């Protein structure tokens, strides 16, 4: 199979390429990137006009919850990767808080086998740090690494025990696995359902202080300095955490981090509506935090954007705010929300593309060619129409769940074509 993407603005942060060109895809590899390829395309090649569009590496999401095995009524690998493809993602890293948790080879094998059978994107599993995600004894990282995990995390809960975290960092280092931390001091955050501050007082809801995140990161950074292990902070949400991470990078520590589109877009004032779609972990913070996150993403202190796609059905969300589950979906809204930051001049376009492609691929060392466009590399490509009007409609999404606070928002710019391993996995109506 041959596919030519003709005349688009090819943006590849990895190679610093930013020019008009054609991209020739042969089977599952990128064959050539240069002007004029469409005119001499192989016989039978499909030619897609990409003028006035961006042609970028397939987007990479380091943080999704696909819910399989165990909670397939919320999401499964088939539906989750369909949503990913529709959002422009060709690679997603799925978190281990499934039932049973991904804490052994058998579960890793199940996830990868299912992804090969039904997946519309590459699925890269993240294994558990502790057995059963219980935070008591280490999981078998070696066998999970052999099976295919790319990192370890107890995401959904932090590794609260300092001694266990030290041993996890040491053990993970022997296998070359990054440790991904859900940074939260559970004693400081206990009972909190939104950010602690003026908005929580107005809402009459118990809050979680931003210090609950920063305190855990501060502890971990000292352990990272001790062990030298690669450490990645999930869903950074506060200005205090940004300050700690900026200092850690100045110290040369092997630290990376991510931020979600919703933490870059919404503040805790959104929770005053009592819409449980705004309830997430970590909680939405203040405008000062949002400003700090945006600045840190722009200057590279925050490495990348990740969705923390967390599907829940009405069973978990149509409840009182105190009782509702934490989390929101994000695979299909991430790119339009990121392009909104570009339109607002909060983020340069090239940096936005980097934060969704090469930067996440580097953070977890996902392998050669991932998050890049290079001849001979994997044919994972996303075509973006920067001018297409998008109205977010939770009922039209590919996810099984509808828990988004962005329902009804009108945005501009989205993926119109996603190619994974040379195969078109999503194509928007109307091209």
C-alpha positions, 0 to 999 in steps of 0.5 A: 500500500502506498499513500502520499500526503501532498502539499502540507506544512510538514512540522517535525520538531525532532528534526526541526523540519518545518516546510511544505512537502509531500510525504510518501508512505510505503506499507508501514514506513515513511519512504520519503519527505520532499516536494513533488512526490505526488507527481511520481507516486507509485502506481495505485497510490492514494493521494491525499491533498494536505494543502493548508493543513499541518502534517505532523508525527502521530501524536503520543499520549503518555497517560490514558486509562483504557479500563481493560481488563475489568471495567470494560463498561466504561472503556475498552481497548477497542473504544479507547484507541478509536477515540485516540485515533479520532483525536490524532493519537497513534500511540497511547500509554495505558495506566495499570489501575485495571482489575486485575492491575497490570502488575505481572506478565499475564496482564501485560500480555493480555493488554498487548494481545487485545491491542493487536486484535482490535486497537486503532493505535499503538498501545504501550502499557505502563506496569504497576510499581507495587503488587495490587497497587497496594503500596506494600511490596514491589511488583515484578518489574523485570518480567513486565519489562520483558513483556513490554511495559515502558514504565512503572506507576501506581497511578491513581494512587501515589507511592506513599511509603518513602522506603518503598519509593526508594526501592522502586527507584532502585529496582526500576533503574536496573531495568531501564524503566522510568518511574511515573508518580501520581504526586499526592500526599494522601494525608494532606489531601484526605477528603478533598474533592476540589482545590482548597481555596476561595472557590472551595469555601464558596462551594461548601466543598472540602478542598485539597491543598496544592501543597499535597502535590508539591510535598510529594514531589519534593520528597521524591526529588531527593530520592531521585538525586540519591538513586539517579533513576528517571522520574516522571511526574504525572499531571502537574497541576500547581505553581509550587510543583513547577517551581520544584521541577524547574529547580530539579532540572537546573540541578541536572536531575533525570526528571520529566513531567506532563500537564493535561489540557484541562489543567491548562484551560480550566480553573477551580471556579468551574467546580462552582457549577457542581458539574461532576465532569469538572471533578478530577485528580489532581483537582483544577487549581487557581488562575495563578496555577494555570498561568504558571503551567502555561509558562512552564510548558512554553519554556520546556520546564513541563515537557509534554501534554498528556490527557489523563483520559479517565472514562466514567459512566453516569453510574460514577458521575451522576452523583453528588459532587462529594461522591462522584468519581474523579476524572474526565475523558480527553483523547478527542479534545486534547488537540483542539484545546492545545491549538486554542492555546496557540491561538491565544499566543500562550504557546508557539505552534512548534512547541505545541506540536513538540509537546504532543509528539517528540517530547512525550516519546523522549520522556519515556524513551518509547523508541526510534522514530516514535513522535517523529517523521523520518524516512525509514521510520514508522508511518505514524502521521497526523494531519491537522486542519487548523481552521476547521470548526469543532463543537464538542459534543459528548454524545458523538465521541468514540469513547464509551463514556461522556464525562467531559466538562467541554461539552458545547465548547466551540473550538478551532482546529483538529485532526482530520487524518490519523495514520498508524503503521501505514494504515489510516485509522481515522479520517474525518468526514469531508476530508 
